[in-house]
């Protein structure tokens, strides 16, 4: 379902990241398109940038190395690029980034 306020995210079942416990119930695309996630789609945790996949019940699980190995190089690169802002924000939040020391 689309957000009632007209935002670009899509409501998903409440879930938490298996890596860090970040709780979420929204998904959005990197491009900002309004696309409803489907089972098998990849998502990235806003808490830790772990790469997750939606299961048949639309709950997430960690991707496996075998799954990631089947992705075309351009897809793997796009996923890594999408993770960077989250990873950069985490680094600055814990005081290890260049802006935190400035």
N, CA, C and O atoms as a GROMACS GRO file, in nm:
protein
  408
    1UNK      N    1   0.083  -0.119   0.000
    1UNK     CA    2   0.000   0.000   0.000
    1UNK      C    3   0.088   0.125   0.000
    1UNK      O    4   0.193   0.128   0.064
    2UNK      N    5   0.043   0.225  -0.071
    2UNK     CA    6   0.115   0.351  -0.074
    2UNK      C    7   0.093   0.424   0.059
    2UNK      O    8  -0.003   0.396   0.131
    3UNK      N    9   0.182   0.515   0.090
    3UNK     CA   10   0.169   0.592   0.213
    3UNK      C   11   0.050   0.686   0.204
    3UNK      O   12   0.024   0.744   0.099
    4UNK      N   13  -0.025   0.700   0.315
    4UNK     CA   14  -0.143   0.786   0.311
    4UNK      C   15  -0.109   0.933   0.287
    4UNK      O   16  -0.194   1.007   0.237
    5UNK      N   17   0.013   0.976   0.321
    5UNK     CA   18   0.050   1.117   0.303
    5UNK      C   19   0.105   1.145   0.163
    5UNK      O   20   0.152   1.255   0.136
    6UNK      N   21   0.100   1.044   0.075
    6UNK     CA   22   0.148   1.064  -0.061
    6UNK      C   23   0.297   1.046  -0.076
    6UNK      O   24   0.352   1.072  -0.183
    7UNK      N   25   0.365   1.000   0.029
    7UNK     CA   26   0.509   0.977   0.022
    7UNK      C   27   0.542   0.867  -0.077
    7UNK      O   28   0.453   0.798  -0.126
    8UNK      N   29   0.669   0.851  -0.106
    8UNK     CA   30   0.713   0.756  -0.208
    8UNK      C   31   0.733   0.614  -0.155
    8UNK      O   32   0.752   0.522  -0.234
    9UNK      N   33   0.730   0.593  -0.025
    9UNK     CA   34   0.749   0.460   0.030
    9UNK      C   35   0.625   0.374   0.017
    9UNK      O   36   0.515   0.423  -0.007
   10UNK      N   37   0.646   0.244   0.035
   10UNK     CA   38   0.535   0.150   0.035
   10UNK      C   39   0.532   0.080   0.170
   10UNK      O   40   0.637   0.042   0.222
   11UNK      N   41   0.415   0.064   0.226
   11UNK     CA   42   0.400  -0.003   0.354
   11UNK      C   43   0.423  -0.152   0.334
   11UNK      O   44   0.368  -0.213   0.241
   12UNK      N   45   0.504  -0.210   0.421
   12UNK     CA   46   0.530  -0.354   0.420
   12UNK      C   47   0.496  -0.408   0.560
   12UNK      O   48   0.478  -0.329   0.653
   13UNK      N   49   0.487  -0.538   0.576
   13UNK     CA   50   0.464  -0.591   0.711
   13UNK      C   51   0.577  -0.546   0.805
   13UNK      O   52   0.693  -0.541   0.766
   14UNK      N   53   0.542  -0.512   0.928
   14UNK     CA   54   0.643  -0.474   1.026
   14UNK      C   55   0.744  -0.586   1.041
   14UNK      O   56   0.706  -0.703   1.053
   15UNK      N   57   0.871  -0.551   1.041
   15UNK     CA   58   0.978  -0.650   1.044
   15UNK      C   59   1.099  -0.585   1.110
   15UNK      O   60   1.101  -0.464   1.134
   16UNK      N   61   1.200  -0.665   1.138
   16UNK     CA   62   1.325  -0.609   1.188
   16UNK      C   63   1.441  -0.674   1.117
   16UNK      O   64   1.435  -0.791   1.078
   17UNK      N   65   1.548  -0.597   1.102
   17UNK     CA   66   1.667  -0.646   1.034
   17UNK      C   67   1.727  -0.760   1.115
   17UNK      O   68   1.746  -0.745   1.236
   18UNK      N   69   1.757  -0.873   1.051
   18UNK     CA   70   1.817  -0.984   1.125
   18UNK      C   71   1.961  -0.954   1.170
   18UNK      O   72   2.013  -1.021   1.259
   19UNK      N   73   2.024  -0.854   1.110
   19UNK     CA   74   2.162  -0.821   1.146
   19UNK      C   75   2.170  -0.723   1.263
   19UNK      O   76   2.253  -0.740   1.353
   20UNK      N   77   2.084  -0.620   1.263
   20UNK     CA   78   2.099  -0.515   1.366
   20UNK      C   79   1.974  -0.491   1.450
   20UNK      O   80   1.980  -0.420   1.550
   21UNK      N   81   1.860  -0.548   1.409
   21UNK     CA   82   1.737  -0.530   1.485
   21UNK      C   83   1.659  -0.406   1.449
   21UNK      O   84   1.555  -0.380   1.510
   22UNK      N   85   1.705  -0.326   1.352
   22UNK     CA   86   1.634  -0.206   1.310
   22UNK      C   87   1.492  -0.245   1.268
   22UNK      O   88   1.474  -0.337   1.188
   23UNK      N   89   1.392  -0.176   1.322
   23UNK     CA   90   1.252  -0.207   1.294
   23UNK      C   91   1.203  -0.118   1.178
   23UNK      O   92   1.225   0.003   1.179
   24UNK      N   93   1.138  -0.179   1.082
   24UNK     CA   94   1.086  -0.104   0.968
   24UNK      C   95   0.955  -0.163   0.921
   24UNK      O   96   0.924  -0.279   0.945
   25UNK      N   97   0.879  -0.078   0.853
   25UNK     CA   98   0.754  -0.123   0.791
   25UNK      C   99   0.727  -0.045   0.662
   25UNK      O  100   0.613  -0.032   0.618
   26UNK      N  101   0.835   0.006   0.603
   26UNK     CA  102   0.826   0.078   0.477
   26UNK      C  103   0.938   0.033   0.385
   26UNK      O  104   1.043  -0.011   0.431
   27UNK      N  105   0.916   0.044   0.257
   27UNK     CA  106   1.020   0.018   0.158
   27UNK      C  107   1.006   0.123   0.049
   27UNK      O  108   0.896   0.170   0.019
   28UNK      N  109   1.118   0.160  -0.010
   28UNK     CA  110   1.116   0.253  -0.123
   28UNK      C  111   1.225   0.212  -0.220
   28UNK      O  112   1.312   0.131  -0.188
   29UNK      N  113   1.220   0.269  -0.339
   29UNK     CA  114   1.321   0.238  -0.439
   29UNK      C  115   1.428   0.346  -0.438
   29UNK      O  116   1.403   0.459  -0.396
   30UNK      N  117   1.545   0.311  -0.484
   30UNK     CA  118   1.654   0.408  -0.495
   30UNK      C  119   1.616   0.518  -0.592
   30UNK      O  120   1.650   0.635  -0.572
   31UNK      N  121   1.545   0.483  -0.697
   31UNK     CA  122   1.508   0.580  -0.801
   31UNK      C  123   1.391   0.668  -0.761
   31UNK      O  124   1.364   0.769  -0.826
   32UNK      N  125   1.321   0.633  -0.654
   32UNK     CA  126   1.204   0.710  -0.613
   32UNK      C  127   1.077   0.667  -0.683
   32UNK      O  128   0.971   0.725  -0.659
   33UNK      N  129   1.085   0.567  -0.770
   33UNK     CA  130   0.965   0.516  -0.836
   33UNK      C  131   0.872   0.454  -0.733
   33UNK      O  132   0.916   0.405  -0.630
   34UNK      N  133   0.743   0.458  -0.762
   34UNK     CA  134   0.646   0.394  -0.674
   34UNK      C  135   0.628   0.250  -0.720
   34UNK      O  136   0.541   0.220  -0.803
   35UNK      N  137   0.708   0.162  -0.665
   35UNK     CA  138   0.705   0.020  -0.700
   35UNK      C  139   0.684  -0.059  -0.572
   35UNK      O  140   0.759  -0.044  -0.476
   36UNK      N  141   0.581  -0.143  -0.570
   36UNK     CA  142   0.555  -0.226  -0.454
   36UNK      C  143   0.652  -0.343  -0.453
   36UNK      O  144   0.662  -0.416  -0.552
   37UNK      N  145   0.725  -0.362  -0.342
   37UNK     CA  146   0.819  -0.475  -0.338
   37UNK      C  147   0.745  -0.608  -0.349
   37UNK      O  148   0.631  -0.622  -0.307
   38UNK      N  149   0.815  -0.704  -0.407
   38UNK     CA  150   0.762  -0.839  -0.428
   38UNK      C  151   0.855  -0.939  -0.360
   38UNK      O  152   0.972  -0.909  -0.337
   39UNK      N  153   0.805  -1.059  -0.329
   39UNK     CA  154   0.895  -1.162  -0.277
   39UNK      C  155   1.014  -1.182  -0.371
   39UNK      O  156   0.998  -1.188  -0.493
   40UNK      N  157   1.133  -1.191  -0.313
   40UNK     CA  158   1.254  -1.206  -0.392
   40UNK      C  159   1.325  -1.074  -0.418
   40UNK      O  160   1.443  -1.074  -0.456
   41UNK      N  161   1.256  -0.962  -0.400
   41UNK     CA  162   1.320  -0.832  -0.418
   41UNK      C  163   1.420  -0.806  -0.307
   41UNK      O  164   1.402  -0.850  -0.194
   42UNK      N  165   1.523  -0.734  -0.341
   42UNK     CA  166   1.627  -0.698  -0.245
   42UNK      C  167   1.593  -0.564  -0.181
   42UNK      O  168   1.536  -0.476  -0.245
   43UNK      N  169   1.629  -0.550  -0.054
   43UNK     CA  170   1.615  -0.424   0.017
   43UNK      C  171   1.740  -0.404   0.103
   43UNK      O  172   1.815  -0.498   0.129
   44UNK      N  173   1.759  -0.283   0.147
   44UNK     CA  174   1.877  -0.250   0.226
   44UNK      C  175   1.830  -0.190   0.359
   44UNK      O  176   1.746  -0.101   0.361
   45UNK      N  177   1.884  -0.240   0.468
   45UNK     CA  178   1.848  -0.192   0.601
   45UNK      C  179   1.901  -0.050   0.620
   45UNK      O  180   2.018  -0.024   0.595
   46UNK      N  181   1.814   0.041   0.665
   46UNK     CA  182   1.857   0.179   0.694
   46UNK      C  183   1.941   0.186   0.821
   46UNK      O  184   2.013   0.283   0.843
   47UNK      N  185   1.934   0.083   0.904
   47UNK     CA  186   2.009   0.083   1.028
   47UNK      C  187   2.154   0.043   1.011
   47UNK      O  188   2.243   0.103   1.071
   48UNK      N  189   2.179  -0.060   0.929
   48UNK     CA  190   2.316  -0.113   0.918
   48UNK      C  191   2.363  -0.133   0.775
   48UNK      O  192   2.478  -0.170   0.753
   49UNK      N  193   2.276  -0.110   0.677
   49UNK     CA  194   2.306  -0.127   0.534
   49UNK      C  195   2.324  -0.273   0.493
   49UNK      O  196   2.379  -0.300   0.387
   50UNK      N  197   2.278  -0.367   0.576
   50UNK     CA  198   2.283  -0.507   0.536
   50UNK      C  199   2.189  -0.527   0.418
   50UNK      O  200   2.084  -0.463   0.409
   51UNK      N  201   2.225  -0.616   0.329
   51UNK     CA  202   2.144  -0.644   0.210
   51UNK      C  203   2.051  -0.760   0.245
   51UNK      O  204   2.095  -0.869   0.280
   52UNK      N  205   1.920  -0.733   0.234
   52UNK     CA  206   1.816  -0.828   0.271
   52UNK      C  207   1.732  -0.862   0.150
   52UNK      O  208   1.738  -0.794   0.048
   53UNK      N  209   1.655  -0.968   0.162
   53UNK     CA  210   1.562  -1.006   0.055
   53UNK      C  211   1.426  -1.033   0.118
   53UNK      O  212   1.416  -1.090   0.227
   54UNK      N  213   1.320  -0.992   0.048
   54UNK     CA  214   1.185  -1.019   0.094
   54UNK      C  215   1.150  -1.164   0.066
   54UNK      O  216   1.171  -1.214  -0.045
   55UNK      N  217   1.095  -1.232   0.166
   55UNK     CA  218   1.048  -1.369   0.152
   55UNK      C  219   0.906  -1.372   0.101
   55UNK      O  220   0.847  -1.267   0.076
   56UNK      N  221   0.848  -1.492   0.086
   56UNK     CA  222   0.711  -1.506   0.036
   56UNK      C  223   0.608  -1.435   0.124
   56UNK      O  224   0.503  -1.392   0.075
   57UNK      N  225   0.639  -1.421   0.252
   57UNK     CA  226   0.548  -1.353   0.345
   57UNK      C  227   0.579  -1.205   0.357
   57UNK      O  228   0.521  -1.135   0.440
   58UNK      N  229   0.672  -1.156   0.273
   58UNK     CA  230   0.718  -1.016   0.270
   58UNK      C  231   0.797  -0.977   0.394
   58UNK      O  232   0.821  -0.858   0.417
   59UNK      N  233   0.838  -1.074   0.474
   59UNK     CA  234   0.933  -1.049   0.582
   59UNK      C  235   1.072  -1.068   0.522
   59UNK      O  236   1.088  -1.140   0.423
   60UNK      N  237   1.171  -1.005   0.582
   60UNK     CA  238   1.304  -1.008   0.523
   60UNK      C  239   1.394  -1.111   0.589
   60UNK      O  240   1.372  -1.156   0.702
   61UNK      N  241   1.498  -1.147   0.514
   61UNK     CA  242   1.605  -1.232   0.565
   61UNK      C  243   1.733  -1.184   0.499
   61UNK      O  244   1.730  -1.114   0.398
   62UNK      N  245   1.845  -1.221   0.557
   62UNK     CA  246   1.973  -1.185   0.498
   62UNK      C  247   1.990  -1.257   0.364
   62UNK      O  248   1.945  -1.370   0.348
   63UNK      N  249   2.055  -1.192   0.271
   63UNK     CA  250   2.090  -1.260   0.147
   63UNK      C  251   2.207  -1.352   0.174
   63UNK      O  252   2.284  -1.332   0.268
   64UNK      N  253   2.220  -1.453   0.091
   64UNK     CA  254   2.331  -1.546   0.106
   64UNK      C  255   2.441  -1.513   0.005
   64UNK      O  256   2.416  -1.446  -0.095
   65UNK      N  257   2.560  -1.559   0.033
   65UNK     CA  258   2.672  -1.539  -0.061
   65UNK      C  259   2.640  -1.604  -0.195
   65UNK      O  260   2.674  -1.550  -0.300
   66UNK      N  261   2.574  -1.720  -0.193
   66UNK     CA  262   2.537  -1.787  -0.317
   66UNK      C  263   2.440  -1.702  -0.399
   66UNK      O  264   2.454  -1.693  -0.521
   67UNK      N  265   2.341  -1.640  -0.332
   67UNK     CA  266   2.248  -1.553  -0.403
   67UNK      C  267   2.321  -1.434  -0.466
   67UNK      O  268   2.303  -1.404  -0.584
   68UNK      N  269   2.404  -1.368  -0.385
   68UNK     CA  270   2.476  -1.251  -0.434
   68UNK      C  271   2.568  -1.286  -0.551
   68UNK      O  272   2.590  -1.204  -0.640
   69UNK      N  273   2.623  -1.406  -0.550
   69UNK     CA  274   2.713  -1.449  -0.658
   69UNK      C  275   2.640  -1.463  -0.791
   69UNK      O  276   2.703  -1.457  -0.897
   70UNK      N  277   2.508  -1.482  -0.789
   70UNK     CA  278   2.432  -1.497  -0.913
   70UNK      C  279   2.392  -1.363  -0.973
   70UNK      O  280   2.347  -1.357  -1.088
   71UNK      N  281   2.407  -1.254  -0.897
   71UNK     CA  282   2.367  -1.123  -0.946
   71UNK      C  283   2.464  -1.074  -1.053
   71UNK      O  284   2.585  -1.090  -1.038
   72UNK      N  285   2.414  -1.015  -1.160
   72UNK     CA  286   2.504  -0.956  -1.259
   72UNK      C  287   2.588  -0.845  -1.194
   72UNK      O  288   2.545  -0.783  -1.096
   73UNK      N  289   2.705  -0.822  -1.247
   73UNK     CA  290   2.797  -0.723  -1.190
   73UNK      C  291   2.734  -0.585  -1.177
   73UNK      O  292   2.754  -0.518  -1.076
   74UNK      N  293   2.657  -0.542  -1.277
   74UNK     CA  294   2.597  -0.409  -1.268
   74UNK      C  295   2.494  -0.401  -1.155
   74UNK      O  296   2.478  -0.296  -1.093
   75UNK      N  297   2.424  -0.511  -1.128
   75UNK     CA  298   2.328  -0.514  -1.017
   75UNK      C  299   2.401  -0.509  -0.884
   75UNK      O  300   2.362  -0.434  -0.794
   76UNK      N  301   2.507  -0.589  -0.869
   76UNK     CA  302   2.587  -0.587  -0.746
   76UNK      C  303   2.642  -0.447  -0.722
   76UNK      O  304   2.641  -0.399  -0.609
   77UNK      N  305   2.690  -0.383  -0.828
   77UNK     CA  306   2.744  -0.247  -0.814
   77UNK      C  307   2.635  -0.149  -0.771
   77UNK      O  308   2.660  -0.063  -0.687
   78UNK      N  309   2.516  -0.162  -0.827
   78UNK     CA  310   2.405  -0.073  -0.790
   78UNK      C  311   2.367  -0.092  -0.644
   78UNK      O  312   2.339   0.006  -0.574
   79UNK      N  313   2.366  -0.216  -0.597
   79UNK     CA  314   2.334  -0.243  -0.456
   79UNK      C  315   2.441  -0.180  -0.366
   79UNK      O  316   2.408  -0.118  -0.265
   80UNK      N  317   2.567  -0.197  -0.402
   80UNK     CA  318   2.675  -0.139  -0.321
   80UNK      C  319   2.667   0.013  -0.320
   80UNK      O  320   2.689   0.075  -0.215
   81UNK      N  321   2.636   0.074  -0.432
   81UNK     CA  322   2.622   0.220  -0.437
   81UNK      C  323   2.506   0.267  -0.350
   81UNK      O  324   2.514   0.372  -0.286
   82UNK      N  325   2.397   0.190  -0.348
   82UNK     CA  326   2.282   0.226  -0.265
   82UNK      C  327   2.313   0.215  -0.117
   82UNK      O  328   2.253   0.286  -0.036
   83UNK      N  329   2.407   0.128  -0.079
   83UNK     CA  330   2.443   0.111   0.062
   83UNK      C  331   2.531   0.226   0.114
   83UNK      O  332   2.532   0.254   0.234
   84UNK      N  333   2.605   0.291   0.025
   84UNK     CA  334   2.704   0.389   0.068
   84UNK      C  335   2.651   0.502   0.156
   84UNK      O  336   2.712   0.531   0.259
   85UNK      N  337   2.539   0.567   0.121
   85UNK     CA  338   2.492   0.675   0.209
   85UNK      C  339   2.459   0.627   0.351
   85UNK      O  340   2.480   0.699   0.448
   86UNK      N  341   2.409   0.506   0.361
   86UNK     CA  342   2.376   0.451   0.494
   86UNK      C  343   2.505   0.424   0.570
   86UNK      O  344   2.518   0.459   0.688
   87UNK      N  345   2.601   0.361   0.503
   87UNK     CA  346   2.728   0.333   0.568
   87UNK      C  347   2.800   0.462   0.605
   87UNK      O  348   2.859   0.471   0.713
   88UNK      N  349   2.797   0.561   0.518
   88UNK     CA  350   2.860   0.689   0.547
   88UNK      C  351   2.795   0.756   0.668
   88UNK      O  352   2.865   0.811   0.752
   89UNK      N  353   2.664   0.750   0.676
   89UNK     CA  354   2.593   0.808   0.791
   89UNK      C  355   2.626   0.736   0.920
   89UNK      O  356   2.637   0.800   1.025
   90UNK      N  357   2.642   0.605   0.914
   90UNK     CA  358   2.680   0.528   1.033
   90UNK      C  359   2.818   0.566   1.080
   90UNK      O  360   2.840   0.582   1.200
   91UNK      N  361   2.910   0.582   0.987
   91UNK     CA  362   3.047   0.616   1.024
   91UNK      C  363   3.049   0.752   1.094
   91UNK      O  364   3.112   0.768   1.198
   92UNK      N  365   2.979   0.850   1.036
   92UNK     CA  366   2.976   0.983   1.098
   92UNK      C  367   2.905   0.980   1.232
   92UNK      O  368   2.944   1.052   1.324
   93UNK      N  369   2.800   0.898   1.245
   93UNK     CA  370   2.725   0.892   1.370
   93UNK      C  371   2.808   0.839   1.486
   93UNK      O  372   2.786   0.879   1.601
   94UNK      N  373   2.902   0.753   1.459
   94UNK     CA  374   2.985   0.699   1.566
   94UNK      C  375   3.115   0.776   1.583
   94UNK      O  376   3.200   0.738   1.664
   95UNK      N  377   3.132   0.884   1.508
   95UNK     CA  378   3.246   0.970   1.527
   95UNK      C  379   3.371   0.930   1.453
   95UNK      O  380   3.480   0.977   1.486
   96UNK      N  381   3.360   0.845   1.352
   96UNK     CA  382   3.478   0.803   1.277
   96UNK      C  383   3.488   0.870   1.141
   96UNK      O  384   3.589   0.853   1.072
   97UNK      N  385   3.388   0.945   1.101
   97UNK     CA  386   3.390   1.006   0.970
   97UNK      C  387   3.461   1.140   0.971
   97UNK      O  388   3.479   1.201   1.076
   98UNK      N  389   3.500   1.186   0.854
   98UNK     CA  390   3.573   1.312   0.846
   98UNK      C  391   3.493   1.431   0.898
   98UNK      O  392   3.551   1.523   0.955
   99UNK      N  393   3.361   1.430   0.879
   99UNK     CA  394   3.281   1.543   0.926
   99UNK      C  395   3.269   1.542   1.078
   99UNK      O  396   3.253   1.648   1.139
  100UNK      N  397   3.277   1.426   1.138
  100UNK     CA  398   3.268   1.418   1.285
  100UNK      C  399   3.393   1.474   1.350
  100UNK      O  400   3.388   1.524   1.463
  101UNK      N  401   3.506   1.467   1.280
  101UNK     CA  402   3.631   1.518   1.338
  101UNK      C  403   3.655   1.663   1.306
  101UNK      O  404   3.742   1.726   1.366
  102UNK      N  405   3.579   1.718   1.214
  102UNK     CA  406   3.602   1.857   1.171
  102UNK      C  407   3.565   1.958   1.278
  102UNK      O  408   3.579   2.078   1.257
   0.00000   0.00000   0.00000
